[in-house]
Amino acid sequence: MAGILDKFHVGHGVHGAKVMARSNQLTNDCATDGEIDAAIQALKDDLDACAWEMKRLVAIDRRGALFEGWPSAKDDLQNA
């Protein structure tokens, strides 16, 4: 999942969900307070969308595996 800005990516695996930045530069150059506020607000909105997606993926993990044989979050994979 990528947000509107395509600055972040939500990863999901057996250990849970995580958000990763797609690049080192998250904003353009800002010269005024308004530009700074707008850029940061856009990033916050994008991170809120990522948080919603992370919560959705973790909720799926809590319900267990969708198919028999697939590991769920409840499985102890290190002692398998």
GIWO-V456246 format. One record per residue. SS is DSSP state (2 for helix, 1 for strand, 0 for the rest). PHI is phi in whole degrees, -180 to 180 (NA if undefined). D_CENTER is the distance of its C-alpha to the mean C-alpha in whole Angstrom. Layout:
BEGIN
ss=SS phi=PHI d_center=D_CENTER
ss=SS phi=PHI d_center=D_CENTER
END
This chain:
BEGIN
ss=0 phi=NA d_center=7
ss=1 phi=-125 d_center=8
ss=0 phi=-76 d_center=9
ss=0 phi=-62 d_center=13
ss=0 phi=-80 d_center=13
ss=0 phi=60 d_center=12
ss=0 phi=-97 d_center=11
ss=1 phi=-127 d_center=7
ss=1 phi=-136 d_center=5
ss=1 phi=-97 d_center=3
ss=1 phi=-101 d_center=6
ss=1 phi=-144 d_center=8
ss=1 phi=-155 d_center=12
ss=0 phi=-68 d_center=15
ss=0 phi=-94 d_center=13
ss=1 phi=122 d_center=10
ss=1 phi=-112 d_center=7
ss=1 phi=-147 d_center=5
ss=1 phi=-111 d_center=3
ss=1 phi=-128 d_center=7
ss=1 phi=-79 d_center=9
ss=0 phi=-79 d_center=11
ss=0 phi=-148 d_center=14
ss=0 phi=-75 d_center=16
ss=0 phi=-92 d_center=18
ss=0 phi=-101 d_center=15
ss=0 phi=-134 d_center=18
ss=0 phi=-81 d_center=22
ss=0 phi=-66 d_center=25
ss=0 phi=-117 d_center=26
ss=0 phi=-112 d_center=29
ss=0 phi=-128 d_center=29
ss=2 phi=-60 d_center=28
ss=2 phi=-63 d_center=27
ss=2 phi=-64 d_center=25
ss=2 phi=-64 d_center=23
ss=2 phi=-60 d_center=22
ss=2 phi=-66 d_center=21
ss=2 phi=-65 d_center=19
ss=2 phi=-68 d_center=17
ss=2 phi=-63 d_center=17
ss=2 phi=-62 d_center=15
ss=2 phi=-66 d_center=13
ss=2 phi=-61 d_center=13
ss=2 phi=-62 d_center=12
ss=2 phi=-64 d_center=10
ss=2 phi=-67 d_center=8
ss=2 phi=-62 d_center=9
ss=2 phi=-65 d_center=8
ss=2 phi=-65 d_center=4
ss=2 phi=-62 d_center=6
ss=2 phi=-61 d_center=8
ss=2 phi=-66 d_center=6
ss=2 phi=-62 d_center=5
ss=2 phi=-63 d_center=9
ss=2 phi=-64 d_center=10
ss=2 phi=-68 d_center=9
ss=2 phi=-67 d_center=11
ss=2 phi=-63 d_center=14
ss=2 phi=-63 d_center=14
ss=2 phi=-61 d_center=15
ss=2 phi=-64 d_center=17
ss=2 phi=-76 d_center=19
ss=0 phi=102 d_center=20
ss=0 phi=-66 d_center=20
ss=0 phi=-78 d_center=21
ss=0 phi=-131 d_center=24
ss=0 phi=-61 d_center=27
ss=0 phi=97 d_center=26
ss=0 phi=-84 d_center=22
ss=0 phi=-70 d_center=21
ss=0 phi=-113 d_center=19
ss=0 phi=-65 d_center=18
ss=0 phi=-81 d_center=21
ss=0 phi=-76 d_center=23
ss=0 phi=-93 d_center=24
ss=0 phi=-75 d_center=23
ss=0 phi=-74 d_center=25
ss=0 phi=-100 d_center=28
ss=0 phi=-81 d_center=28
END
